[in-house]
Amino acid sequence: MENYQDFTIKASVKNPEELKARLQQLGAEFIGVDDQIDHYFETDRGKLKWRQGTIENLITHYERRPQQGLEHTTVYRYEVNPGSDAIAELQQAHTLLGIVKKQRSIFWLAEVKIHLDKVGESFFVELEAIDRGKRIKAEELQARCRHVQKLLGVSEEEIIPTGYLES
């Protein structure tokens, strides 16, 4: 996807209710709670995932690389609401590596998509500064991601690599 870019930060969260309150204070738009099942498949590079959710349903193939303390995403495939044929083709062509179930609360603050995830008994926040038209310079997108990190009080010590599948 040539016109897509994003920069991502993921961090562990000790008090999800405090984070939700801060998002509300900042005027973040609450999209809803998505019960998600992510199926990860073997691929030559990056991650190949089929997501089944109550809000988001997709097949995506992407790669995230560290860049100035954030992760920069390259997207090779992004198919929203894939049909049964696309899902069957994916399952036949690739070996399943694992499944992750999570509950994701989705928020938007300007062009930063914020996920508050519950995986098992643990909570995480993921910030994705997204530009779907390549209208924003990479440096500005990084700055917007960092700005939301500061607004939410996410410390550098809390940041972890993105992804929940245990390798």
MARNUZA-963750 format. One record per residue (C-alpha): residue in three letters; x, y, z; residue number from 1. Coordinates in steps of 0.25 Angstrom, whole numbers, plus 5000, padded with zeros to 4 digits. Layout:
<pts>
> residuo	px	py	pz	num
> Ala	X	Y	Z	NUM
...
</pts>
This chain:
<pts>
> residuo	px	py	pz	num
> Met	5000	5000	5000	1
> Glu	5008	5012	4995	2
> Asn	5000	5023	5001	3
> Tyr	5000	5017	5015	4
> Gln	5009	5020	5026	5
> Asp	5009	5019	5041	6
> Phe	5017	5020	5053	7
> Thr	5014	5011	5065	8
> Ile	5017	5010	5080	9
> Lys	5012	4999	5089	10
> Ala	5013	4999	5104	11
> Ser	5008	4992	5116	12
> Val	4997	4998	5125	13
> Lys	4996	4997	5140	14
> Asn	4983	5005	5141	15
> Pro	4974	5004	5129	16
> Glu	4962	5012	5136	17
> Glu	4972	5023	5138	18
> Leu	4976	5023	5123	19
> Lys	4961	5022	5119	20
> Ala	4958	5035	5127	21
> Arg	4970	5042	5122	22
> Leu	4965	5039	5107	23
> Gln	4951	5044	5111	24
> Gln	4958	5057	5117	25
> Leu	4965	5059	5104	26
> Gly	4953	5058	5095	27
> Ala	4957	5045	5089	28
> Glu	4946	5039	5080	29
> Phe	4942	5025	5085	30
> Ile	4939	5015	5074	31
> Gly	4935	5003	5082	32
> Val	4940	4990	5089	33
> Asp	4944	4980	5079	34
> Asp	4945	4965	5083	35
> Gln	4957	4960	5073	36
> Ile	4963	4947	5070	37
> Asp	4976	4949	5062	38
> His	4981	4937	5054	39
> Tyr	4996	4938	5051	40
> Phe	5001	4931	5039	41
> Glu	5015	4927	5034	42
> Thr	5021	4937	5024	43
> Asp	5035	4941	5019	44
> Arg	5035	4955	5025	45
> Gly	5027	4962	5035	46
> Lys	5014	4957	5040	47
> Leu	5002	4951	5033	48
> Lys	4989	4952	5040	49
> Trp	4974	4949	5039	50
> Arg	4966	4957	5049	51
> Gln	4952	4953	5053	52
> Gly	4946	4964	5061	53
> Thr	4932	4970	5065	54
> Ile	4937	4983	5058	55
> Glu	4949	4980	5050	56
> Asn	4950	4968	5041	57
> Leu	4962	4968	5032	58
> Ile	4974	4961	5026	59
> Thr	4987	4968	5027	60
> His	5002	4966	5024	61
> Tyr	5011	4976	5030	62
> Glu	5025	4978	5035	63
> Arg	5029	4987	5046	64
> Arg	5043	4993	5048	65
> Pro	5049	5001	5059	66
> Gln	5051	5015	5055	67
> Gln	5055	5026	5065	68
> Gly	5049	5019	5077	69
> Leu	5036	5016	5069	70
> Glu	5032	5005	5060	71
> His	5030	5009	5045	72
> Thr	5020	5000	5038	73
> Thr	5021	4995	5023	74
> Val	5008	4989	5019	75
> Tyr	5008	4979	5008	76
> Arg	4993	4975	5008	77
> Tyr	4981	4981	5015	78
> Glu	4968	4974	5012	79
> Val	4956	4979	5020	80
> Asn	4944	4969	5022	81
> Pro	4950	4958	5014	82
> Gly	4941	4948	5008	83
> Ser	4941	4933	5011	84
> Asp	4949	4930	4998	85
> Ala	4960	4940	5003	86
> Ile	4960	4933	5017	87
> Ala	4960	4919	5011	88
> Glu	4972	4923	5001	89
> Leu	4980	4929	5013	90
> Gln	4978	4916	5022	91
> Gln	4982	4907	5010	92
> Ala	4994	4915	5006	93
> His	5000	4918	5020	94
> Thr	5003	4910	5032	95
> Leu	4996	4915	5045	96
> Leu	5006	4920	5055	97
> Gly	4996	4923	5066	98
> Ile	4984	4930	5071	99
> Val	4983	4942	5080	100
> Lys	4969	4946	5086	101
> Lys	4968	4960	5092	102
> Gln	4958	4971	5095	103
> Arg	4961	4984	5089	104
> Ser	4955	4997	5092	105
> Ile	4957	5007	5080	106
> Phe	4959	5022	5081	107
> Trp	4963	5033	5071	108
> Leu	4970	5046	5075	109
> Ala	4972	5053	5062	110
> Glu	4980	5044	5053	111
> Val	4985	5035	5064	112
> Lys	4977	5022	5066	113
> Ile	4978	5017	5081	114
> His	4976	5003	5085	115
> Leu	4974	4999	5099	116
> Asp	4976	4984	5099	117
> Lys	4973	4973	5109	118
> Val	4980	4960	5106	119
> Gly	4978	4950	5117	120
> Glu	4979	4958	5130	121
> Ser	4989	4968	5124	122
> Phe	4986	4982	5119	123
> Phe	4993	4989	5107	124
> Val	4992	5002	5100	125
> Glu	4996	5004	5085	126
> Leu	4997	5017	5078	127
> Glu	4997	5017	5063	128
> Ala	4999	5031	5056	129
> Ile	4993	5028	5043	130
> Asp	4994	5035	5029	131
> Arg	4986	5028	5018	132
> Gly	4989	5038	5007	133
> Lys	5004	5040	5010	134
> Arg	5000	5055	5012	135
> Ile	5008	5056	5025	136
> Lys	5023	5056	5026	137
> Ala	5029	5044	5034	138
> Glu	5035	5053	5044	139
> Glu	5022	5060	5047	140
> Leu	5015	5047	5048	141
> Gln	5025	5042	5058	142
> Ala	5024	5055	5066	143
> Arg	5009	5053	5066	144
> Cys	5011	5039	5072	145
> Arg	5020	5044	5082	146
> His	5011	5056	5086	147
> Val	5000	5046	5089	148
> Gln	5009	5037	5097	149
> Lys	5013	5049	5106	150
> Leu	4998	5053	5107	151
> Leu	4995	5039	5112	152
> Gly	5007	5039	5121	153
> Val	5013	5026	5115	154
> Ser	5027	5025	5119	155
> Glu	5039	5020	5111	156
> Glu	5041	5009	5121	157
> Glu	5026	5004	5119	158
> Ile	5029	5002	5103	159
> Ile	5029	4988	5098	160
> Pro	5031	4982	5084	161
> Thr	5017	4982	5077	162
> Gly	5010	4968	5075	163
> Tyr	5004	4958	5085	164
> Leu	5008	4945	5078	165
> Glu	5019	4938	5086	166
> Ser	5030	4934	5076	167
</pts>
